[in-house]
Amino acid sequence: MAERNKERSAETQQEGYLAIRLRGLMSVGAGNVFASTVIAGLLLGFLVDRWLDIAPIAMLLGGLLGFIGGMRNAHRLMIAKHNDDNV
């Protein structure tokens, strides 16, 4: 276990400052992907509501689908980050 920590700290020292910071931005990217997917779903639902002249049914469905898609995409990014950390 101690050898693993020494190897990881040696890798961190070799990576450099910029590489460490870019790895940390993956978490921020997951949040941005989630938010943009929800906003896109709401916007598309709003446009469909205006086009079909119906109640906010399409906007609610678009928001729900955007939420589900955003969670899926953010989870996929976080899993990719976790797998990169373990390599």
Backbone as JSON Lines, residues from 0, in Angstrom:
{"i":0,"aa":"M","n":[0.82,-1.19,0.0],"ca":[0.0,0.0,0.0],"c":[0.87,1.25,0.0]}
{"i":1,"aa":"A","n":[1.93,1.24,0.8],"ca":[2.81,2.39,0.86],"c":[3.54,2.59,-0.46]}
{"i":2,"aa":"E","n":[3.9,1.47,-1.12],"ca":[4.55,1.58,-2.43],"c":[3.63,2.2,-3.45]}
{"i":3,"aa":"R","n":[2.36,1.86,-3.37],"ca":[1.37,2.42,-4.31],"c":[1.26,3.93,-4.14]}
{"i":4,"aa":"N","n":[1.25,4.41,-2.89],"ca":[1.18,5.84,-2.63],"c":[2.44,6.54,-3.11]}
{"i":5,"aa":"K","n":[3.61,5.9,-2.94],"ca":[4.86,6.5,-3.41],"c":[4.86,6.59,-4.93]}
{"i":6,"aa":"E","n":[4.35,5.55,-5.59],"ca":[4.28,5.57,-7.05],"c":[3.35,6.68,-7.52]}
{"i":7,"aa":"R","n":[2.21,6.82,-6.86],"ca":[1.24,7.84,-7.24],"c":[1.82,9.25,-7.04]}
{"i":8,"aa":"S","n":[2.54,9.46,-5.92],"ca":[3.13,10.78,-5.69],"c":[4.24,11.06,-6.68]}
{"i":9,"aa":"A","n":[4.98,10.02,-7.08],"ca":[6.01,10.21,-8.1],"c":[5.37,10.55,-9.45]}
{"i":10,"aa":"E","n":[4.25,9.91,-9.77],"ca":[3.55,10.22,-11.02],"c":[3.03,11.65,-10.99]}
{"i":11,"aa":"T","n":[2.52,12.07,-9.83],"ca":[2.0,13.43,-9.7],"c":[3.1,14.45,-9.9]}
{"i":12,"aa":"Q","n":[4.27,14.17,-9.37],"ca":[5.38,15.11,-9.53],"c":[5.84,15.15,-10.98]}
{"i":13,"aa":"Q","n":[5.76,14.06,-11.71],"ca":[6.18,14.03,-13.1],"c":[5.14,14.67,-14.01]}
{"i":14,"aa":"E","n":[3.87,14.64,-13.63],"ca":[2.82,15.17,-14.49],"c":[2.92,16.66,-14.7]}
{"i":15,"aa":"G","n":[3.18,17.37,-13.65],"ca":[3.26,18.81,-13.75],"c":[1.97,19.46,-13.3]}
{"i":16,"aa":"Y","n":[2.08,20.75,-13.09],"ca":[0.97,21.52,-12.54],"c":[-0.23,21.54,-13.48]}
{"i":17,"aa":"L","n":[-0.02,21.78,-14.76],"ca":[-1.11,21.92,-15.71],"c":[-1.88,20.62,-15.88]}
{"i":18,"aa":"A","n":[-1.2,19.51,-15.93],"ca":[-1.88,18.22,-16.09],"c":[-2.77,17.91,-14.89]}
{"i":19,"aa":"I","n":[-2.3,18.25,-13.7],"ca":[-3.1,18.01,-12.49],"c":[-4.34,18.87,-12.52]}
{"i":20,"aa":"R","n":[-4.21,20.13,-12.91],"ca":[-5.36,21.03,-12.97],"c":[-6.35,20.61,-14.04]}
{"i":21,"aa":"L","n":[-5.87,20.15,-15.18],"ca":[-6.76,19.71,-16.24],"c":[-7.54,18.47,-15.83]}
{"i":22,"aa":"R","n":[-6.91,17.58,-15.05],"ca":[-7.61,16.42,-14.55],"c":[-8.74,16.83,-13.61]}
{"i":23,"aa":"G","n":[-8.51,17.87,-12.83],"ca":[-9.55,18.37,-11.92],"c":[-10.71,19.01,-12.65]}
{"i":24,"aa":"L","n":[-10.48,19.51,-13.85],"ca":[-11.55,20.14,-14.61],"c":[-12.55,19.15,-15.18]}
{"i":25,"aa":"M","n":[-12.24,17.86,-15.14],"ca":[-13.18,16.86,-15.61],"c":[-14.46,16.89,-14.78]}
{"i":26,"aa":"S","n":[-14.34,17.13,-13.49],"ca":[-15.52,17.21,-12.63],"c":[-16.36,18.42,-12.97]}
{"i":27,"aa":"V","n":[-15.71,19.53,-13.25],"ca":[-16.43,20.73,-13.66],"c":[-17.1,20.49,-15.0]}
{"i":28,"aa":"G","n":[-16.44,19.78,-15.88],"ca":[-17.01,19.47,-17.19],"c":[-18.26,18.62,-17.06]}
{"i":29,"aa":"A","n":[-18.29,17.71,-16.11],"ca":[-19.47,16.87,-15.9],"c":[-20.65,17.72,-15.46]}
{"i":30,"aa":"G","n":[-20.42,18.69,-14.61],"ca":[-21.49,19.59,-14.19],"c":[-22.0,20.45,-15.33]}
{"i":31,"aa":"N","n":[-21.08,20.92,-16.15],"ca":[-21.49,21.72,-17.31],"c":[-22.28,20.9,-18.31]}
{"i":32,"aa":"V","n":[-21.87,19.66,-18.52],"ca":[-22.61,18.78,-19.44],"c":[-24.01,18.54,-18.91]}
{"i":33,"aa":"F","n":[-24.13,18.31,-17.61],"ca":[-25.45,18.09,-17.01],"c":[-26.34,19.31,-17.2]}
{"i":34,"aa":"A","n":[-25.82,20.48,-16.84],"ca":[-26.63,21.71,-16.94],"c":[-27.02,22.02,-18.38]}
{"i":35,"aa":"S","n":[-26.1,21.87,-19.3],"ca":[-26.42,22.19,-20.7],"c":[-27.42,21.21,-21.28]}
{"i":36,"aa":"T","n":[-27.39,19.95,-20.87],"ca":[-28.35,18.98,-21.36],"c":[-29.75,19.29,-20.84]}
{"i":37,"aa":"V","n":[-29.86,19.66,-19.58],"ca":[-31.16,20.02,-19.02],"c":[-31.7,21.28,-19.7]}
{"i":38,"aa":"I","n":[-30.86,22.28,-19.9],"ca":[-31.29,23.51,-20.55],"c":[-31.71,23.24,-21.99]}
{"i":39,"aa":"A","n":[-30.98,22.4,-22.69],"ca":[-31.34,22.06,-24.07],"c":[-32.69,21.35,-24.11]}
{"i":40,"aa":"G","n":[-32.93,20.43,-23.19],"ca":[-34.22,19.74,-23.14],"c":[-35.37,20.69,-22.87]}
{"i":41,"aa":"L","n":[-35.16,21.62,-21.94],"ca":[-36.2,22.61,-21.64],"c":[-36.45,23.53,-22.83]}
{"i":42,"aa":"L","n":[-35.39,23.95,-23.49],"ca":[-35.54,24.84,-24.64],"c":[-36.26,24.15,-25.8]}
{"i":43,"aa":"L","n":[-35.88,22.92,-26.08],"ca":[-36.57,22.18,-27.15],"c":[-38.03,21.94,-26.8]}
{"i":44,"aa":"G","n":[-38.32,21.63,-25.55],"ca":[-39.7,21.46,-25.11],"c":[-40.49,22.74,-25.24]}
{"i":45,"aa":"F","n":[-39.88,23.86,-24.9],"ca":[-40.53,25.16,-25.03],"c":[-40.86,25.46,-26.49]}
{"i":46,"aa":"L","n":[-39.92,25.18,-27.38],"ca":[-40.16,25.43,-28.8],"c":[-41.26,24.53,-29.36]}
{"i":47,"aa":"V","n":[-41.3,23.28,-28.93],"ca":[-42.37,22.38,-29.37],"c":[-43.71,22.86,-28.82]}
{"i":48,"aa":"D","n":[-43.74,23.33,-27.59],"ca":[-44.97,23.88,-27.01],"c":[-45.48,25.07,-27.82]}
{"i":49,"aa":"R","n":[-44.58,25.95,-28.19],"ca":[-45.0,27.12,-28.98],"c":[-45.44,26.71,-30.37]}
{"i":50,"aa":"W","n":[-44.77,25.74,-30.96],"ca":[-45.09,25.3,-32.31],"c":[-46.46,24.61,-32.36]}
{"i":51,"aa":"L","n":[-46.73,23.73,-31.39],"ca":[-47.99,23.0,-31.38],"c":[-49.08,23.71,-30.59]}
{"i":52,"aa":"D","n":[-48.76,24.81,-29.94],"ca":[-49.7,25.6,-29.15],"c":[-50.42,24.73,-28.12]}
{"i":53,"aa":"I","n":[-49.61,24.04,-27.32],"ca":[-50.16,23.2,-26.25],"c":[-49.65,23.69,-24.91]}
{"i":54,"aa":"A","n":[-50.18,23.12,-23.86],"ca":[-49.75,23.47,-22.5],"c":[-48.28,23.07,-22.33]}
{"i":55,"aa":"P","n":[-47.69,23.38,-21.22],"ca":[-46.24,23.1,-21.05],"c":[-45.91,21.62,-20.91]}
{"i":56,"aa":"I","n":[-46.65,20.78,-21.61],"ca":[-46.4,19.34,-21.52],"c":[-45.05,18.99,-22.14]}
{"i":57,"aa":"A","n":[-44.79,19.51,-23.33],"ca":[-43.53,19.2,-24.02],"c":[-42.34,19.77,-23.25]}
{"i":58,"aa":"M","n":[-42.52,20.92,-22.62],"ca":[-41.42,21.51,-21.85],"c":[-41.1,20.64,-20.63]}
{"i":59,"aa":"L","n":[-42.13,20.14,-19.98],"ca":[-41.9,19.26,-18.84],"c":[-41.24,17.96,-19.28]}
{"i":60,"aa":"L","n":[-41.72,17.39,-20.37],"ca":[-41.11,16.17,-20.87],"c":[-39.67,16.42,-21.33]}
{"i":61,"aa":"G","n":[-39.43,17.55,-21.99],"ca":[-38.07,17.89,-22.41],"c":[-37.15,18.08,-21.22]}
{"i":62,"aa":"G","n":[-37.65,18.73,-20.16],"ca":[-36.85,18.89,-18.95],"c":[-36.55,17.57,-18.28]}
{"i":63,"aa":"L","n":[-37.54,16.68,-18.26],"ca":[-37.33,15.35,-17.67],"c":[-36.32,14.54,-18.48]}
{"i":64,"aa":"L","n":[-36.49,14.55,-19.81],"ca":[-35.53,13.83,-20.65],"c":[-34.14,14.46,-20.59]}
{"i":65,"aa":"G","n":[-34.07,15.78,-20.49],"ca":[-32.79,16.46,-20.34],"c":[-32.12,16.1,-19.02]}
{"i":66,"aa":"F","n":[-32.92,15.99,-17.96],"ca":[-32.38,15.6,-16.66],"c":[-31.82,14.18,-16.71]}
{"i":67,"aa":"I","n":[-32.58,13.28,-17.31],"ca":[-32.13,11.88,-17.4],"c":[-30.88,11.78,-18.26]}
{"i":68,"aa":"G","n":[-30.9,12.46,-19.41],"ca":[-29.72,12.44,-20.29],"c":[-28.52,13.11,-19.66]}
{"i":69,"aa":"G","n":[-28.74,14.19,-18.94],"ca":[-27.65,14.88,-18.27],"c":[-27.02,14.04,-17.18]}
{"i":70,"aa":"M","n":[-27.85,13.34,-16.41],"ca":[-27.31,12.45,-15.38],"c":[-26.5,11.32,-16.03]}
{"i":71,"aa":"R","n":[-27.01,10.8,-17.13],"ca":[-26.31,9.71,-17.82],"c":[-24.95,10.18,-18.35]}
{"i":72,"aa":"N","n":[-24.94,11.36,-18.99],"ca":[-23.69,11.87,-19.54],"c":[-22.69,12.25,-18.45]}
{"i":73,"aa":"A","n":[-23.17,12.87,-17.38],"ca":[-22.28,13.25,-16.28],"c":[-21.72,11.99,-15.61]}
{"i":74,"aa":"H","n":[-22.55,10.98,-15.46],"ca":[-22.07,9.72,-14.86],"c":[-21.01,9.09,-15.75]}
{"i":75,"aa":"R","n":[-21.23,9.12,-17.05],"ca":[-20.25,8.56,-17.99],"c":[-18.91,9.3,-17.88]}
{"i":76,"aa":"L","n":[-18.96,10.62,-17.77],"ca":[-17.72,11.39,-17.62],"c":[-17.01,11.1,-16.31]}
{"i":77,"aa":"M","n":[-17.78,10.96,-15.24],"ca":[-17.16,10.68,-13.94],"c":[-16.56,9.28,-13.91]}
{"i":78,"aa":"I","n":[-17.2,8.31,-14.57],"ca":[-16.63,6.97,-14.65],"c":[-15.34,7.01,-15.45]}
{"i":79,"aa":"A","n":[-15.31,7.78,-16.54],"ca":[-14.1,7.9,-17.34],"c":[-12.97,8.53,-16.52]}
{"i":80,"aa":"K","n":[-13.3,9.54,-15.7],"ca":[-12.3,10.17,-14.84],"c":[-11.79,9.17,-13.81]}
{"i":81,"aa":"H","n":[-12.7,8.4,-13.24],"ca":[-12.3,7.39,-12.24],"c":[-11.38,6.34,-12.87]}
{"i":82,"aa":"N","n":[-11.69,5.91,-14.08],"ca":[-10.85,4.92,-14.75],"c":[-9.48,5.5,-15.1]}
{"i":83,"aa":"D","n":[-9.43,6.79,-15.46],"ca":[-8.14,7.43,-15.74],"c":[-7.29,7.54,-14.47]}
{"i":84,"aa":"D","n":[-7.93,7.78,-13.34],"ca":[-7.19,7.89,-12.08],"c":[-6.6,6.54,-11.66]}
{"i":85,"aa":"N","n":[-7.26,5.45,-11.99],"ca":[-6.81,4.14,-11.57],"c":[-5.74,3.56,-12.49]}
{"i":86,"aa":"V","n":[-5.52,4.15,-13.64],"ca":[-4.55,3.61,-14.58],"c":[-3.16,4.0,-14.19]}
